[in-house]
Amino acid sequence: MPHRIQNPDCRGPQTSRRSVLQLGMWGSLAPISLGGLDGLVKSVRAEDLAGFPSTTGKAKSVILIFQWGGPSQLDTWDPKPEAPAEVRGEFKSIDTAVPGIRISEHFPKLSKHTDKLAIVRSMTHDDPAHLSTVHHLLTGYQAPRPKSDNDPPSAKDWPFIGSMLAKIRPNSGPLPTSVMLPWVVAHPAAPGGKAPGQHGGWLGHGHDPFYIMADPNDPGFRLPGLSLDEDCPLERMDRRMRLMDDLSRQLDLGPGPSSANTWEPTHRKAINAVMSSTAREAFDLTKETKEIRDRYGRHIHGQCLLMARRMVEAGVPLVTVNWHNDGQNFWDTHGQNFHHLKNRLMPPADQGFATLLEDLSARGLLDETLIVWVGEFGRNPRINSASAGREHWPRCYSAVLAGGGIRGGQVYGSSDRFAAYPASLATGPGDITATIFHALGIPHDFQVRDPLNRPMKLSPGEPLTMLF
């Protein structure tokens, strides 16, 4: 979690590198060496990217809504009303704004917006573990050890898509390239704890997203990393910043790695964010009316989506909204699947996503903002009679895309009669990351160098160009 500068005596020239590092907005502000691996990663220049064919993507930003835990495809986006009761479950399907497209009755608000949505009903892979599958979904690449809940994040991980975006197309100005909220997903029952694939990986922590680990719905919500002590106004901070520049120049004594180089650019970006009214206001939900906050829902998920809208409006290229730590196994509905979906999970998901679509559209931002709604896998078509739950099922599940040039009112791919396997147009996690890069105008097959200096594609999948 970012920290405030905690120097009670802000009157003298006492600023140290340590006090500046406490601003740690982008994880560890000074990139670490990762045992020397970080130095092997080749910088990607603008002229390198320009040498690749441009894509048809017109998105300026992406909001990735990660429904951590694995939503049931049958009970959300891919109902099977003709299936046996032990498969179709308790929910009914309803008509939507697009004739022929039916979704769950517990998405009533979203049913009015299917003309904006592309529903992918043929997501598939073979990994039933939570942690390694998060890595696959959020990077496009399989985890170093697939099918495992034992491995926490490590320097061997492929970089998170937001981290790779920060490497090849860093955001100008004081705002970060990638923001993740309201936490870094983890599973209490998984030996590895936190899921890999949510940080800079072998690019180093200097490319981590900006993590907001707090509840924007909390009346006392604030980001201490974007504030100073009351007795240290911006003018005094400006003088301290000039002093740090002087110190860096004095310590730059000759050839080799210099203090000035370690100070730039991530340290300065953090300080600039503190001093920037644009950055502070982008994270300030008190600027929103009571009406719009109520429309998103006075719950953590709705307010996170409102925060995401403010950030893309301010120019942040990628915002990831993780389903929050609700203390009840997230969307991982092994037991009482229908109770949890109906009463706890689907109402805030329905309200928040529908309002985000309406709000972005009203502000003229939907065409330039890609929204991706997806979990790491789906649920078993056959209900567990002992627990009224559904177990993990990676073989077939659903994702939804909207905005950013996506043609709404369509279903991409299909599942079989039990939503157990894709029947057409099988789509993997790598295809979703490739589509995100494509929407942003970045060729998915643009090559970067991994720590072994091997040329690798940004994403091993193929963009779903038929959606645009």
C-alpha positions in Angstrom: 0.0 0.0 0.0 1.4 3.4 -0.8 2.5 5.5 2.1 2.4 9.2 3.0 5.5 11.1 3.7 5.7 10.8 7.5 8.3 13.5 8.3 6.8 15.5 11.2 9.4 18.2 10.8 9.0 19.3 7.2 10.8 22.6 7.7 14.4 21.9 7.0 16.5 20.1 4.3 15.8 16.7 5.8 14.4 14.9 2.7 16.1 11.6 2.2 15.9 9.1 -0.6 14.0 6.9 1.9 11.3 9.5 2.5 10.8 10.0 -1.2 10.6 6.2 -1.7 7.8 6.1 0.8 5.6 7.6 -2.0 5.9 4.1 -3.6 2.9 4.5 -5.9 4.1 2.0 -8.5 5.1 -0.7 -6.1 8.8 -0.5 -5.6 9.7 2.7 -7.4 13.3 1.8 -8.1 13.4 -1.1 -10.6 15.0 -4.1 -9.1 17.6 -6.3 -10.9 15.8 -9.6 -10.4 19.2 -11.3 -10.2 20.4 -9.5 -13.3 17.4 -10.5 -15.5 15.9 -7.1 -15.8 18.9 -5.8 -17.6 18.5 -8.3 -20.4 15.0 -7.0 -21.3 15.4 -4.8 -24.4 13.7 -1.4 -24.4 11.0 -1.0 -26.9 11.3 2.3 -28.9 8.4 4.1 -30.5 10.1 3.6 -33.9 10.2 -0.1 -33.3 6.5 -0.3 -32.8 5.9 1.9 -35.8 7.6 -0.6 -37.9 4.7 -3.1 -37.4 1.5 -3.0 -39.3 -1.1 -0.9 -37.4 -4.3 -2.6 -36.2 -7.8 -1.5 -36.6 -8.1 -0.8 -32.8 -9.3 2.6 -31.8 -9.4 2.2 -28.0 -7.5 4.6 -25.8 -8.2 2.8 -22.6 -9.2 -0.6 -21.3 -11.3 -1.5 -18.2 -10.7 -5.1 -17.3 -13.4 -6.4 -14.9 -11.9 -9.6 -13.5 -14.6 -11.7 -11.8 -12.2 -13.6 -9.5 -13.3 -17.1 -8.6 -14.9 -18.3 -11.8 -18.5 -17.3 -12.6 -20.9 -20.0 -13.8 -21.4 -19.7 -17.5 -24.8 -21.4 -17.3 -26.2 -19.1 -14.7 -24.9 -15.8 -16.2 -24.3 -15.5 -20.0 -24.9 -18.9 -21.4 -28.2 -20.4 -20.0 -29.4 -23.7 -21.2 -33.1 -23.8 -20.6 -33.6 -27.1 -22.4 -31.0 -28.9 -20.4 -32.0 -31.3 -17.6 -32.6 -29.7 -14.2 -29.3 -31.0 -12.7 -27.6 -29.0 -15.4 -29.7 -25.9 -16.2 -30.2 -25.1 -12.5 -32.7 -22.9 -10.7 -32.5 -19.7 -12.8 -34.6 -18.8 -15.8 -33.3 -17.0 -18.9 -34.8 -13.7 -20.1 -35.1 -11.8 -23.4 -32.7 -9.0 -24.0 -32.5 -5.9 -26.1 -31.3 -8.1 -29.0 -33.8 -10.7 -30.2 -32.4 -14.2 -29.9 -29.9 -13.4 -27.2 -31.0 -14.6 -23.8 -29.1 -14.3 -20.5 -29.8 -15.0 -16.8 -32.8 -13.4 -15.2 -30.5 -12.1 -12.5 -28.8 -9.7 -15.0 -32.0 -7.6 -15.6 -30.1 -4.3 -16.1 -27.5 -5.8 -18.4 -30.3 -7.4 -20.5 -31.1 -3.9 -21.7 -27.6 -3.4 -23.0 -26.9 -6.5 -25.0 -26.9 -4.2 -28.1 -23.5 -3.0 -26.8 -22.1 -6.4 -25.8 -20.2 -9.1 -27.6 -20.8 -12.3 -25.6 -18.1 -14.9 -26.0 -19.5 -18.3 -25.1 -16.6 -20.5 -26.2 -13.8 -19.6 -23.7 -11.7 -22.6 -22.9 -8.5 -24.0 -21.5 -7.4 -27.0 -19.4 -6.2 -25.6 -16.1 -8.6 -26.0 -13.1 -6.3 -24.3 -10.6 -7.1 -20.7 -9.5 -3.6 -19.2 -9.2 -1.9 -20.5 -12.4 -5.0 -19.7 -14.4 -4.9 -16.1 -13.2 -1.4 -15.9 -14.7 -2.7 -17.3 -18.0 -5.6 -14.9 -18.2 -3.8 -11.7 -17.1 -0.7 -12.2 -19.2 -1.8 -14.4 -22.1 0.9 -16.9 -21.2 0.7 -20.1 -19.1 2.3 -19.8 -15.6 5.8 -21.2 -15.1 4.0 -24.2 -13.4 0.5 -24.7 -14.9 -2.3 -26.4 -13.0 -1.0 -25.3 -9.7 -2.2 -23.4 -6.7 1.2 -23.7 -5.0 3.2 -20.9 -6.6 3.0 -17.3 -5.5 4.2 -14.4 -7.8 7.8 -14.6 -8.8 10.4 -13.0 -11.0 9.9 -15.8 -13.5 6.3 -14.8 -14.3 5.4 -13.3 -17.6 4.6 -9.6 -17.1 1.0 -8.6 -16.5 -0.6 -7.0 -19.6 -0.6 -3.6 -17.8 3.1 -4.0 -17.0 3.9 -4.9 -20.6 1.8 -1.9 -21.7 3.9 0.3 -19.4 7.0 -1.0 -21.0 6.1 -0.5 -24.6 3.7 2.5 -24.3 4.2 4.3 -21.0 1.7 6.9 -20.1 2.8 10.5 -20.4 2.1 12.9 -17.6 1.7 12.2 -13.9 -0.8 9.3 -14.1 0.3 5.6 -14.2 -0.1 3.4 -17.2 -1.9 0.7 -15.3 -4.0 0.7 -12.2 -5.3 -2.3 -10.2 -8.0 -2.2 -7.5 -9.3 -2.8 -4.9 -6.7 -5.5 -4.1 -4.3 -8.1 -5.5 -6.3 -11.3 -5.8 -5.4 -14.1 -3.5 -7.1 -17.3 -2.3 -7.0 -18.2 1.4 -7.2 -22.0 0.6 -4.4 -21.9 -2.0 -0.9 -22.7 -0.7 0.6 -20.0 -3.0 -1.7 -17.3 -1.6 -1.5 -14.4 -4.0 -2.0 -15.3 -7.7 0.9 -14.7 -10.1 0.5 -12.6 -13.2 -0.6 -9.4 -11.5 2.8 -7.6 -11.4 5.9 -6.8 -13.5 7.2 -10.3 -13.5 10.6 -10.4 -15.3 10.3 -6.8 -16.3 10.9 -5.9 -12.6 8.8 -4.2 -10.0 9.3 -0.9 -11.6 6.6 -2.0 -14.1 4.1 -3.1 -11.5 0.6 -1.5 -11.7 -0.4 1.2 -9.3 -2.2 -0.9 -6.7 -5.2 0.7 -4.9 -5.7 -1.6 -1.9 -8.7 0.1 -0.3 -12.5 0.3 -0.6 -13.7 3.4 -2.5 -17.1 2.9 -0.9 -15.6 3.6 2.5 -16.6 7.1 3.6 -13.0 7.7 4.8 -11.5 6.5 1.5 -8.4 8.4 0.5 -5.1 7.6 -1.2 -2.3 8.5 1.2 0.2 8.1 -1.6 -1.3 11.2 -3.2 -1.2 13.4 -0.2 1.3 15.2 2.0 1.2 16.0 5.7 -0.7 19.2 6.5 2.5 20.9 7.6 4.3 20.1 4.3 2.5 22.0 1.5 3.1 21.6 -2.2 5.4 24.6 -2.3 7.7 23.1 0.3 7.6 19.7 -1.5 8.6 21.5 -4.7 11.7 22.9 -2.9 12.5 19.4 -1.6 12.2 18.0 -5.1 14.7 20.5 -6.4 17.0 19.6 -3.5 16.8 15.9 -4.5 17.7 16.9 -8.1 20.8 18.7 -6.8 21.8 15.7 -4.6 21.3 13.3 -7.6 23.5 15.5 -9.8 26.2 15.7 -7.1 26.2 11.9 -6.6 26.5 11.2 -10.4 30.3 10.9 -10.3 31.1 9.3 -13.5 30.7 6.2 -15.8 28.5 3.3 -14.8 25.1 3.3 -13.0 24.5 6.6 -11.4 22.3 7.9 -8.7 20.7 10.3 -11.1 19.7 7.4 -13.3 18.1 5.5 -10.4 16.1 8.6 -9.4 14.6 8.8 -12.9 12.0 8.1 -14.1 9.8 6.3 -11.6 10.8 8.3 -8.5 10.0 11.5 -10.3 6.7 10.2 -11.7 5.6 9.4 -8.2 6.5 12.9 -6.9 4.8 14.5 -9.9 1.7 12.6 -9.2 1.6 13.9 -5.6 2.0 17.5 -6.9 -0.5 17.1 -9.8 -4.0 18.2 -9.4 -5.0 16.0 -12.4 -3.7 12.9 -10.6 -5.3 13.8 -7.3 -8.7 14.6 -8.8 -8.7 11.4 -10.9 -8.8 9.4 -7.7 -11.3 11.6 -5.9 -14.8 10.2 -5.9 -16.1 13.2 -3.9 -16.1 15.0 -7.2 -19.0 12.8 -8.3 -22.6 13.6 -7.6 -24.6 11.5 -5.1 -26.9 10.5 -8.0 -24.1 8.9 -10.1 -22.5 7.2 -7.1 -25.9 5.7 -6.2 -26.4 4.5 -9.8 -23.2 2.6 -9.7 -24.2 1.1 -6.4 -23.0 2.0 -2.9 -20.9 -1.1 -2.7 -17.3 -1.7 -3.3 -17.7 -3.2 -6.8 -19.8 -0.3 -8.0 -17.5 2.4 -6.6 -14.5 0.6 -8.1 -16.1 0.7 -11.5 -16.9 4.4 -11.0 -13.2 5.0 -10.1 -12.3 3.1 -13.2 -14.4 5.5 -15.3 -12.7 8.5 -13.7 -9.3 7.1 -14.4 -9.9 6.3 -18.1 -11.5 9.8 -18.4 -8.2 11.2 -17.0 -6.2 9.2 -19.5 -5.1 6.0 -17.7 -4.7 3.3 -20.4 -5.5 0.2 -18.4 -7.6 -0.2 -15.2 -8.2 -3.6 -13.7 -11.1 -4.0 -11.3 -10.7 -7.3 -9.4 -13.7 -8.8 -7.7 -13.1 -7.8 -4.1 -12.1 -9.8 -1.1 -15.6 -10.5 0.2 -14.6 -13.2 2.7 -17.0 -15.6 1.0 -15.0 -17.3 -1.7 -15.7 -14.7 -4.3 -17.3 -16.3 -7.5 -15.9 -19.7 -6.4 -19.4 -21.2 -5.7 -18.6 -24.8 -4.7 -21.6 -24.6 -2.3 -25.0 -22.9 -2.5 -24.2 -21.7 -6.0 -27.7 -20.2 -6.7 -28.1 -18.6 -3.3 -24.7 -16.8 -3.6 -25.3 -15.8 -7.2 -28.8 -14.5 -6.7 -28.2 -12.6 -3.4 -24.6 -11.7 -3.2 -22.7 -11.7 -6.6 -24.9 -11.0 -9.5 -26.9 -7.9 -8.2 -23.8 -5.7 -7.8 -22.2 -7.1 -10.9 -25.3 -6.3 -12.9 -25.8 -2.8 -11.5 -22.1 -1.8 -11.8 -21.5 -3.0 -15.3 -24.8 -1.7 -16.7 -24.2 1.7 -15.2 -20.6 1.8 -16.5 -21.9 1.2 -20.0 -24.5 3.9 -19.7 -22.1 6.4 -18.1 -19.3 5.9 -20.7 -21.8 6.1 -23.5 -23.3 9.3 -22.2 -19.9 10.9 -21.9 -18.9 9.8 -25.4 -16.2 7.5 -24.0 -17.5 4.1 -24.8 -16.2 4.0 -28.4 -12.7 4.6 -27.1 -12.8 2.4 -24.0 -12.7 -1.4 -24.3 -14.4 -3.2 -21.4 -13.6 -6.9 -20.8 -15.7 -8.9 -18.2 -14.2 -12.3 -17.5 -13.2 -14.8 -14.9 -10.4 -17.3 -14.8 -12.7 -20.3 -15.7 -16.3 -21.4 -15.5 -18.3 -23.9 -13.4 -19.1 -27.6 -13.9 -22.4 -28.1 -15.8 -23.5 -30.7 -13.4 -24.6 -29.4 -10.1 -23.1 -31.0 -7.0 -26.3 -32.3 -5.3 -24.6 -32.6 -1.9 -23.7 -28.9 -1.7 -25.9 -27.3 -4.4 -22.7 -25.9 -5.9 -20.8 -26.1 -9.0 -17.1 -27.2 -9.2 -14.3 -25.7 -11.3 -14.7 -26.1 -15.0 -12.1 -24.6 -17.4 -13.3 -26.4 -20.5 -16.0 -23.9 -21.3 -17.0 -20.5 -20.0 -18.0 -17.0 -21.0 -16.5 -13.6 -21.4 -18.1 -10.3 -22.5 -16.5 -7.4 -24.4 -17.9 -4.0 -25.1 -16.8 -0.6 -26.4 -13.5 0.2 -28.0 -14.8 -0.5 -31.5 -16.5 -3.8 -30.5 -19.7 -4.4 -32.5 -22.4 -5.0 -30.0 -25.5 -7.3 -30.2 -23.5 -10.4 -31.1 -22.6 -13.8 -29.7 -19.2 -15.1 -30.6 -18.7 -18.8 -30.5 -21.0 -21.3 -29.0 -21.1 -24.1 -26.4 -22.6 -27.5 -26.6 -26.0 -28.3 -25.2 -24.7 -28.5 -21.6 -22.2 -25.6 -21.9 -19.5 -28.2 -21.2 -17.3 -27.7 -24.3 -17.1 -25.2 -27.1 -19.1 -26.1 -30.1 -17.5 -23.4 -32.3 -14.8 -20.8 -32.3 -12.9 -22.0 -29.2 -11.2 -19.0 -27.5 -8.4 -19.1 -25.0 -7.0 -16.6 -22.5 -4.2 -15.6 -24.9 -6.8 -14.6 -27.5 -8.3 -12.2 -25.0 -5.0 -10.5 -24.2 -4.3 -10.4 -28.0 -7.6 -8.7 -28.5 -6.8 -6.1 -25.8 -3.6 -5.2 -27.5 -5.3 -5.1 -30.8 -8.0 -2.8 -29.5 -5.3 -0.4 -28.3 -3.7 -0.4 -31.7 -0.7 -2.5 -30.7 0.0 -5.6 -32.8 -0.3 -8.7 -30.6 2.7 -10.3 -32.5 5.0 -7.4 -31.7 8.2 -9.0 -30.4 9.8 -8.3 -27.1 12.9 -10.0 -25.7 12.5 -12.2 -22.6 15.2 -12.7 -19.9 16.9 -15.3 -22.1 17.0 -12.8 -25.0 14.5 -14.8 -27.0 12.1 -12.9 -29.2 8.6 -13.4 -27.9 5.2 -12.1 -29.0 3.3 -9.8 -26.7 0.5 -12.4 -26.7 0.6 -16.0 -28.1 -3.1 -15.8 -28.9 -4.9 -14.3 -31.9 -7.1 -11.2 -31.6 -10.8 -11.7 -32.1 -11.0 -9.4 -35.0 -14.5 -10.5 -36.0 -15.8 -8.7 -32.9 -14.8 -5.3 -34.2 
